[in-house]
Amino acid sequence: MTDGVEQGLIAPHGGKLNPREVQGAAARALEEKAQSLPKRVLNSRETSDLELLANGGFSPLDGFMTQAQYKSVVDTMHLPGGVPWSIPVTLSISKEQANAIKGELALTDDSGNALAVLAVEDVYEYDKQHEAQSVYRTTEDKHPGVAAVYAQDDVLVGGAVQVFRRPENPTFPEYRRDPAQTRAIFTERGWKKVVGFQTRNPVHRAHEYIQKCALEITDGLLLHPLVGDTKSDDIPADVRMQCYTTLLDNYYPKDRVLLSVLPAAMRYAGPREAIFHAIMRKNYGCSHFIVGRDHAGVGNYYGTYDAQLIFGEFDPQALGITPLFFEHTFFCKACEGMASSKTCPHGADERVSLSGTQVREFLSKGIEPPHEFSRPEVARVLIAAERAKVG
């Protein structure tokens, strides 16, 4: 399977896909070797990272970051060779484990099944507060991304991985496509300009509007919901997937949208994560990437459009994917349609715009939000999910 570059698709980040999965006799030999190696049990976020290393979604990375890679990414948002990369992808171990490593480390799931072998290149200590401030712009442990960093062990281990078994029981297997697979589908459909949309929420009318604006200038849309770890109060992935399929069945042209899932875990790193999300979608074959209001944000840690402004800190050619920036959108009763402050002259009293709290209140009472805010078919899915939680 090719990267699709020769058919006109964008090149993967760093020039080519770098999937770290081995198969056949090589996989069997690695699995046998793993039985005698020191073992590190991966948590759910680390397992998501390993899957993205395996499938090439983290290209050009070949494993968990060495000290030179880690410091460069934390301090400059670039890998040592100058390739843009904004979020550290690391694996921590205890000091006792660090002393016991003799060159290789087996990585297992929480049931003890070996998944990969890491060839240890580097074992190093790191400054958690410095990482928190640089990546998340705060050292407060109330921030979920910072809390995850603080919960790590005190030593990081870096090196290339070879994955011989994917994590078992993946969610949404029919929608779980590797970058090589999405690229093959784009090529088959004749898409060259593809816009990616990151989401961890149901798609409401505002999202639908900006997706369709982007579709007007591209060949196709990759609706690419993230299905790794999210906050406990985010809507569960299975409910969101039902919302997406319902919406696509009723309101989108079937030949211009591909629904596929991204196995990544959320970091809630705001601006830096917007770059991270764009790079991953570039690997999946997207030439364009939608960045809206408060992308990957949490609480009040980031400005409304900080995730758009950060793209100005990168050489566009080095980043290689074109961001499409959208302001907050809403339904305007006077305009009789979807709009933003760029296109609508009317005041707030004409605009249908609800807070997350208001929407949750509607749903908990079994009331459909206004159709100007949410398609009724999507609202019914969310109401049914709310009732199932209570009942």
N, C-alpha and C positions, 0 to 999 in steps of 0.2 A: 504494500500500500504506500503510495507516494504522499508527499506533503501537499500536493496540488499546486505547487508554485509554478510549475511549467504550464499549468492551465490558466494562470492569471491570478491565483489567490496570493494574498500577502504572505511573505516569508515568515516562518516562526521566529520568535525572539532569539537573537543570537545566530540566526541563519538557518538552523535546521532543528527538527524535533529531536529530543534526546531522551526517549523513553528508557527507563532503567529496569525493565522487566526482561527476564531471560526465560526460555522455555526448553522443552525437550530434555535431552541428556544433561545439558548444562544446569537446568533447574533441579533435576534429580540429584546431581552431584552436590550442588549447593545445599539442598535440603539435608542431605546426609551429613555434610560438614557442620551444619548449624547445630546438630544434636550435641556436639562436643564443645561448643563455644560458650563463653559467658553470655547470659541472656539479659535483654532489657525488654520489659513489658511496655508496650505503647499504650498511651491513653487515646481517647477518641480523636482529639485534635491531631496528635502525632500520626495516628493511623490515616487520617485524611491527607496529611502532608505526604506520607509514604505513597498513597495511591496516586497523588499528583506527580510525584517523582516517577512512579512506575509507568504512568500513561503518557508522560511527556508534557503534561500541563504546566510543569515548573521549568520547562526548557529555558535557558541552557544549563540549569543546575544538574549535577550528577549525584547529589546527595545532600546530607545535612551540612551546614556551613562550617568551614574551617575558621580559625581565628581571624585570618586576613580578610576573608569574605565577610564575616560577621561585622568586624570593625568598619570596613568600607561601607557596608550597607547601612549600618546604624548612623554613621557620621556623614556620609555623602549621598546616600540613596543610589549608589552605583556599585556594581561588582568591581573588583580590582582592575579588570581590563577596560573599564569604562562603560560597560553595558548597564543601562538603567535597571535598578531593582530596589524596591522601597521597603520591603518587610523582611526581617531576618527569618530564615527557616532553620530552626535549631533543634537539637536533641540534648536534653540535660541528663546527667548521671550523678550519682552520689560520689563523694570523695573515695569511699571504700571501693565502689565499682571501678573508679578511675585507676586505682592502684592495682586492680586485679586484671585489667585488660592487657592482652598480650598481642594485639595487632588486629584482631577481628572481633566483631560483636554480632550476635544473633538478635534479630528484632522479632518479637512475638506479639500476638494479639492477647487480649485479657483471658483467653482460655488456654494459653500456653502454646498455641499453634505457631510454629516458626513461619515467618513471612519473607524475611530478607536477611542478607548479611551485609554489615557495614564494615568496610575496610578502613580502620582507624588511621587517620592522617594527623589528627590534632586533638589534644585534650587540654582545655584551658578554662581558667576562671574568668568571670565577667561581672560587670557592674550592672545589677538589675535596675537600679534607680536611673542610671544614665540611659539605659535602653528605654525605660518607661518614658522619660522626659523627651527623648529624641523621637521616638516612634509614635507615642500616644499624646505627646504634649502635656502630660500630667504625670505626677507620681502618686496620685490618689488611688488607693486600692479599691475605691468604690467603682472605678472604671473597670469593666469586665476584662479588657485586654491586659491592663496593668495587673489585675489580680491573677491572671493566668501566668504572667511572667514571674510574679513574686512566689507563686506556688511551685515553680520549677526547682530542681536541685541546683546546687551551687557550682557545678562544673558542666561545661558543654563539651560534647564530643563531635568532631567533624570528620567527614570523609565520604567517599563514593559508596552508594548502595547498589546492590543487585537484588531485585525482587523476584522471588521464584513462586510466590503464591499471593494472589490478591486477598484482601480481607474477605471473610466469608459473610454470607447473607447480606449483600449490599441492598440498600433500598432502591426502589424504582429501577429494576434492572433493564426494563424495556426502554428507558430514557437515559441510561447511563452509557454515554458514548465517549470514547477516547478522542483526543484531538485528531488523530489520523482518520477516524471514522467521520467526524463532522466535516472535515476537509473533503473527504471522498463524496459525501452527500452534496456539499456545495458545488463541487466540480460536476457531479452528475446532473445537477439542476441548472448548471450554467451560470451560477452566481459567481461574480468576481468581487463586487462591493457588498460586504455583509456587515450589518450593524448588530452589535451585541448589547443585550440588556441584562444587567445584574439585578437580582431582586431577592429579598428575604421576606417579602410581604405579598399579600394578594395584589393583583393588578386592578386598580380602580380606574375611573374614567380619565384622571389626570395622566396616569402612566400610559394608558391606551392612546391618549392623544399624542404624547411625545414619541411613542413608538411608531405611530402611523405617520407623523411628520418625518421621522427618520426614514421610514419605508419609501417615502416619496422620492428620496434622493439615492437610494441603494437598491440592490437586487433582491435582498432578503433579510429577514430578521432572525437572529438566534436568541430566542427567549430562554435564558440560561439561569434558572433559579439555583441558589446555593442551598444544598441540603445537608451540609455538615453541621457541626455544633452551632447553635444560636442561643440567645438568652432565653431563660425559662418563660418569660412573658411574651416572646415572639410567637406568632401563629405557627402551629406545628406544620412540618413539611408536607405530610399527607393531605392535610386540609388545603394547603396552598396549591398543591398539584391538582386537586380536584377543581379549584377555582380556575387555574390556568387552562385546563382542558375544556371546561365549560365555556370560558370566554372565547377561546380559539375556535371552538366548534360553531359558535354563533356570530362572531363579529370580525373574523380575520379571513383573508383568502388563504386556503389551505396550501397552495403551492408557493407561498411567499414567506412562510414562517416555519421554523424548526424548533420544537420544544425539546430541550435536552437538559440534564441536570449537571451541576458542578459539585463534586464531592468535597469542596473546601469547607473549612470551618471559618466562621466570622471572627475577625480580630477586633472590630469596632474601632479601627485606627483612622477613621475619617479620611483626610486628604491622602495620607500615605497608602491607605487601602484602596482608594480610587485608582491610583497608579498600578497597584498590585492586581486589582481586578481587570484593568485594561490589558496588562501584560499577559495574563492568563487567557483572556479572550482572543488576543492576537495569536497565541499558540493554537487555539481552537479554530482559527481561520478567519477571524473578524478583522476587517479593515477599518471599521469605525466602532466607537463605543459611546454609549449615552451616559452622560454625567448630569444628574439633576440636582435638586436641592438637598443639602445635608447628606451626601452620599456616604454610606458606611458610618454615619455618626451615631452618637449615643449621648444622652443627657445634653448638657450645654458646653461640652468641651471644645467644640469647633464652630467657627462662623458658618452662616448659612451656605455660603458659596466658596468656602475654603478649598473644597475638593475640586473645584474648577480652577481656582487660582494656582494651585500647585503645578498644574501642567505647564505653566509658564516658566517653571524652574528647570525644564528639561529641553534638550535639543530635540525638536520634533522628528528629525530624521533618525536619531538614535532610538527614540521611543518607538517610532515606526507605525503607530496606530493613531488614527485621527479621532480626537474626542469631539463629541457633539454636545454642546452645553445648552441646557434648558432651564429657564426660570420656573418658579412655582406656577402651576397652571390650575385653572378652575373653570367652572361653568358660569358664564355671565348671562343673567336673565335678559338684560337689555340687548346684548349682542345675539342672544339666542344660540349660543354655541360655546365650545371650549375656547379658552384664550389665556393669555398671560398679561402681565403689566406692560409688556412690549407691544401688545396688539389691542388691548382693551382700554378705553378711556373712562370707564365708569367706576363708581365708588364701591366700597366694600359691601354696601347694602344690596348691591345687585349681584354679588358674587356668592356662589354656593361653594363653601370651603369648610370642611369639618376637621376638628382635631381628632387624634387617635382616641382620646378619652370619650368624646362624643359618639364616635362610631361604636366603640365597645359598649357604651350605654344603650344605644339603639339595638345592637345585636343581642345583648343580654335580656332585653325585654321582648325579643322576637319581632322587633319593628325593622322593616327594611329602610336603610338610609335613603335619602332622596335619589331618584333615578339619575339626577344630574351629577351625583357623586359616585354612585356605584351601579353597574348593570344589575338589574333585579335578579338575574340567574346566579350571579356571583354572591349577592347578598343572601340568597336562600341557602347556598352552600355554607356560608359562615354562620347563619342562624342555626342551621341543623347541627353544626359542630358545637356551638355554644350550648344548645339544648342537651346534646349527648354528654357534655362535660358535667352539667348539673344533674342530669337524670341517671 
